[in-house]
Amino acid sequence: MTEEQYKPVSYSKTTISELMIPAYANFGGKIHGGLLLSLMDKVAYACASKHSGGYCVTVSIEGVEFLQPVEVGEMVTMFASVNYVGKTSMLIGIKVIAENFLEGTVKHTNTSYFTMVCKGADGKPRQVPALSLESRDDVRRFLEAIKRKQLRQSYKEELDNAKTNLAVDTEIDKLVNERCKVATGFLI
Ligand SMILES: CC(C)(COP(=O)(O)OP(=O)(O)OC[C@H]1O[C@@H](n2cnc3c(N)ncnc32)[C@H](O)[C@@H]1OP(=O)(O)O)[C@@H](O)C(=O)NCCC(=O)NCCS
């Protein structure tokens, strides 16, 4: 049996910064959410690829809520680190801040979690190194990731169950206070 290989969280911590230029703005003059997502995907890849030493793919994204808009002229910085590793997957935590140099302000726009899976040359998921936790924050994030994983699993089961058991005919009354109207004769 081969000995377990460990890499510290600090080894793969990755930061990227990018100035938000007018070309990145949407029709409302704010920065496109899609552009920020693309930058997050990039930093998640760099972090996961460094930890695993391999090619990685994005499997799921959690916690993408843009609580404040990002403006043209602000400097966006993304801090990524491996919060948790499974066998072939890694949970990458990404904290996003936007700095306004003219006003001297910094805002925390969101913290999101990307699950990345490392793939081998055969295209199949490949084992990644274990994680060496060197600080209280490292331990807290790892424990939080375990909770996140358990909650995701039970949420998924509940959702699947709710979908399977959804009975349109008996539950249609729940629409009474919703902002929708049902076309006459739709049940035919
Ligand atoms: C994700 C993928 C690699 C899973 O492949 P698979 O053959 O089903 O492999 P497994 O079931 O062994 O899963 C591999 C790992 O992914 C994790 N995983 C699978 N689906 C997941 C999901 N929906 N959310 C979080 N993790 C997931 C598993 O838990 C497992 O982690 P572990 O090894 O640490 O325990 C495969 O579905 C894939 O290649 N998807 C496309 C990814 C891609 O192209 N991304 C770019 C999007 S544009």
The ligand as an SDF file (V2000), in Angstrom:
LIG
                    3D

 48 50  0  0  0  0  0  0  0  0999 V2000
  -17.9890   15.0160  -12.0130 C   0  0  0  0  0  0  0  0  0  0  0  0
  -17.5870   13.7480  -12.7090 C   0  0  0  0  0  0  0  0  0  0  0  0
  -16.0860   13.7150  -12.8210 C   0  0  0  0  0  0  0  0  0  0  0  0
  -18.0840   12.5940  -11.8240 C   0  0  0  0  0  0  0  0  0  0  0  0
  -17.6850   11.4320  -12.4600 O   0  0  0  0  0  0  0  0  0  0  0  0
  -18.1250    9.9620  -11.9290 P   0  0  0  0  0  0  0  0  0  0  0  0
  -17.5460    8.9970  -12.8740 O   0  0  0  0  0  0  0  0  0  0  0  0
  -19.5770    9.9750  -11.6480 O   0  0  0  0  0  0  0  0  0  0  0  0
  -17.2600    9.8480  -10.6350 O   0  0  0  0  0  0  0  0  0  0  0  0
  -17.6490    9.6170   -9.1000 P   0  0  0  0  0  0  0  0  0  0  0  0
  -19.0830    9.2510   -8.8860 O   0  0  0  0  0  0  0  0  0  0  0  0
  -16.6010    8.7010   -8.5990 O   0  0  0  0  0  0  0  0  0  0  0  0
  -17.4240   11.0630   -8.4790 O   0  0  0  0  0  0  0  0  0  0  0  0
  -16.1460   11.6250   -8.4100 C   0  0  0  0  0  0  0  0  0  0  0  0
  -16.1530   12.6570   -7.3180 C   0  0  0  0  0  0  0  0  0  0  0  0
  -17.0570   13.7070   -7.7020 O   0  0  0  0  0  0  0  0  0  0  0  0
  -17.9380   13.9440   -6.6230 C   0  0  0  0  0  0  0  0  0  0  0  0
  -19.2070   14.3920   -7.1880 N   0  0  0  0  0  0  0  0  0  0  0  0
  -19.9260   13.7860   -8.1590 C   0  0  0  0  0  0  0  0  0  0  0  0
  -21.0450   14.4830   -8.4040 N   0  0  0  0  0  0  0  0  0  0  0  0
  -21.0290   15.5330   -7.5550 C   0  0  0  0  0  0  0  0  0  0  0  0
  -21.9230   16.6230   -7.3230 C   0  0  0  0  0  0  0  0  0  0  0  0
  -23.0490   16.7620   -8.0000 N   0  0  0  0  0  0  0  0  0  0  0  0
  -21.5780   17.5320   -6.3790 N   0  0  0  0  0  0  0  0  0  0  0  0
  -20.4420   17.4190   -5.6810 C   0  0  0  0  0  0  0  0  0  0  0  0
  -19.5470   16.4060   -5.8640 N   0  0  0  0  0  0  0  0  0  0  0  0
  -19.8590   15.4810   -6.7820 C   0  0  0  0  0  0  0  0  0  0  0  0
  -18.0850   12.6240   -5.9100 C   0  0  0  0  0  0  0  0  0  0  0  0
  -18.5290   12.7970   -4.5840 O   0  0  0  0  0  0  0  0  0  0  0  0
  -16.6630   12.1190   -5.9830 C   0  0  0  0  0  0  0  0  0  0  0  0
  -15.8890   12.7260   -4.9660 O   0  0  0  0  0  0  0  0  0  0  0  0
  -14.8610   11.8880   -4.0550 P   0  0  0  0  0  0  0  0  0  0  0  0
  -14.0440   11.0470   -4.9750 O   0  0  0  0  0  0  0  0  0  0  0  0
  -14.0350   12.9380   -3.4030 O   0  0  0  0  0  0  0  0  0  0  0  0
  -15.6670   11.1030   -3.1070 O   0  0  0  0  0  0  0  0  0  0  0  0
  -18.2470   13.6600  -14.1100 C   0  0  0  0  0  0  0  0  0  0  0  0
  -19.6410   13.7150  -13.9490 O   0  0  0  0  0  0  0  0  0  0  0  0
  -17.8160   14.7630  -15.0580 C   0  0  0  0  0  0  0  0  0  0  0  0
  -16.7900   14.6680  -15.6970 O   0  0  0  0  0  0  0  0  0  0  0  0
  -18.6390   15.8300  -15.1900 N   0  0  0  0  0  0  0  0  0  0  0  0
  -18.3590   16.9310  -16.1260 C   0  0  0  0  0  0  0  0  0  0  0  0
  -17.4570   17.9650  -15.4840 C   0  0  0  0  0  0  0  0  0  0  0  0
  -17.2010   19.0960  -16.4220 C   0  0  0  0  0  0  0  0  0  0  0  0
  -17.0030   18.9070  -17.5980 O   0  0  0  0  0  0  0  0  0  0  0  0
  -17.2100   20.3100  -15.8900 N   0  0  0  0  0  0  0  0  0  0  0  0
  -17.1180   21.4900  -16.6630 C   0  0  0  0  0  0  0  0  0  0  0  0
  -18.4930   22.0360  -16.7830 C   0  0  0  0  0  0  0  0  0  0  0  0
  -18.6950   23.0500  -18.1500 S   0  0  0  0  0  0  0  0  0  0  0  0
  1  2  1  0
  2  3  1  0
  2  4  1  0
  2 36  1  0
  4  5  1  0
  5  6  1  0
  6  7  2  0
  6  8  1  0
  6  9  1  0
  9 10  1  0
 10 11  2  0
 10 12  1  0
 10 13  1  0
 13 14  1  0
 14 15  1  0
 15 16  1  0
 15 30  1  0
 16 17  1  0
 17 18  1  0
 17 28  1  0
 18 19  1  0
 18 27  1  0
 19 20  2  0
 20 21  1  0
 21 22  1  0
 21 27  2  0
 22 23  1  0
 22 24  2  0
 24 25  1  0
 25 26  2  0
 26 27  1  0
 28 29  1  0
 28 30  1  0
 30 31  1  0
 31 32  1  0
 32 33  2  0
 32 34  1  0
 32 35  1  0
 36 37  1  0
 36 38  1  0
 38 39  2  0
 38 40  1  0
 40 41  1  0
 41 42  1  0
 42 43  1  0
 43 44  2  0
 43 45  1  0
 45 46  1  0
 46 47  1  0
 47 48  1  0
M  END
$$$$
